[in-house]
Amino acid sequence: MSTGIDTKSIAVEAEADRADGGRTAAPAPVREPAQVPEPAPVREPAPAPSAPATPALLAAAGRWLRAAALRSAALVALLALWEAAPRLGLVDSTFLPPVSEVAAAWWELAGNGQLAEHTRASLVRSFGGFGIAVALAVPLGLLIGWYRPVAVLLGPLLEVFRNTAALALLPVFVLLLGIGETSKVSIVVYACVWPILLNTISAVGNADPTLVRLARSMDLSTPRLFQKVILPASVPAIFTGIRLAGAVSILVLVAAEMIGAKAGLGYLINASQFNFAIPEMYAGIVTISAIGVAFNQLLVSVERRLSLWRVPA
């Protein structure tokens, strides 16, 4: 009896379970734990660019100072001797005052405007005559150096005039052109033409014949031949003549201003001598030297710019 009742109970419970199966809640899904974002990697700061090596800078500065000291050693020694000789009684300070007194006189002339007035007058005459000489002598030298018949024709005439000193012809220029500005500029032109002309003729004549033949084999016209071969090869020699002419232009002009002028560095030197203003006289001489050095350095810079094609030795 009991076995049958148990069987019925089990069947009833199974039926009840099947009836309630649709209403039984499904088990809640198991959620995975949220992933924690990994921290961003810390970037190390980029290393700052390293500063130039201090020893290299010091070495370069040392080389520059040594070169500057070597270039200026002779000049410093001359100034020291000039200052010491009059003060020690080695020379008469009346005729050779110490360089400090000359510097004081130069500063006084610069302060009252006299130095600027005389320098301006001399530079206008000198640079005017120098420019005219360059414009005349370079084309004429190229022509004479390239065309042999022209060289044969003008050779004797050039030999006569280039051996005649410019200052020897100064009275002739004054007689023909008067005592004004024209005679002074003309004597500068005459003195400057010869160094430029002769160096230009020599430069054209000494051009590399191999390069000339090679250019001709490429059917270059004469203007292109001059542009590509003759002129580049002639620049160093031409500028040597131009630099010589730059120095000559100042020297000849000073001599011309001493004879007949009312302004200019030559006039300042001559008038200071007559008035026995010796420091002012030396101040004018130092100014002329400084102008000559500056003008020469300017011409050297221009020559380097025009000779960039040259291979340094």
Buried (B, 14 or more C-beta within 10 A) or exposed (E): EEEEEEEEEEEEEEEEEEEEEEEEEEEEEEEEEEEEEEEEEEEEEEEEEEEEEEEEEEEEEEEEEEEEEEEEEEEEEEBEEBBEBBEEEEEEBEEBBBBBBBBBBBEBBBEEEBBEBBBEBBBBBBBBBBBBBBEBBBEBBBBBBBEEEEBEEBEEEBEEEEEEEBEEBBEEBBEEBEBEBEBBBBBBBBBBBBBBBBBBBBBBBEBEEEBBEEBEEEEBEEEEBBEBBBBBBBBBBBBBBBBBBBBBBBBBBBBBBBBBBEBBBBBBBBBBBEEEBBBBBBBBBBBBEEBBEEBBEEBEEEBEEBEEEEEEE
